[in-house]
Amino acid sequence: MSPKRAMFKKTKIILVSVLGSLTAILLIVDGYSIWRY
C-alpha cells in the first residue's frame, strides 16, 4: 500500500470519528432540550 493511500485511510478514520462524536453531541443536546420541555 502506498503512503498516500495509508494517509487517505487515516484521514477517513479521523473524519468518521469526528462525525460520530458530533452526532453524539447533537443527540445529547437534543435529548436535553426535549427533556427540559
C-alpha positions as CSV (number, residue, x, y, z in Angstrom):
1,M,0.0,0.0,0.0
2,S,1.4,3.4,-1.0
3,P,1.9,6.1,1.7
4,K,-0.7,8.3,0.0
5,R,-3.4,5.6,0.4
6,A,-2.5,4.9,4.0
7,M,-2.8,8.7,4.7
8,F,-6.2,8.7,3.0
9,K,-7.3,5.8,5.1
10,K,-6.1,7.6,8.3
11,T,-8.0,10.8,7.3
12,K,-11.1,8.8,6.6
13,I,-10.9,7.2,10.1
14,I,-10.5,10.6,11.7
15,L,-13.4,12.1,9.7
16,V,-15.6,9.2,10.7
17,S,-14.7,9.6,14.4
18,V,-15.2,13.3,14.3
19,L,-18.6,12.9,12.6
20,G,-19.5,10.2,15.2
21,S,-18.7,12.5,18.1
22,L,-20.6,15.4,16.5
23,T,-23.6,13.2,16.1
24,A,-23.4,12.0,19.7
25,I,-23.1,15.6,21.0
26,L,-26.1,16.7,18.8
27,L,-28.1,13.7,20.1
28,I,-27.3,14.6,23.7
29,V,-28.1,18.3,23.3
30,D,-31.3,17.3,21.5
31,G,-32.2,14.9,24.4
32,Y,-31.6,17.6,27.0
33,S,-33.8,20.2,25.1
34,I,-36.6,17.6,24.8
35,W,-36.4,16.7,28.5
36,R,-36.5,20.3,29.5
37,Y,-39.9,20.9,28.0
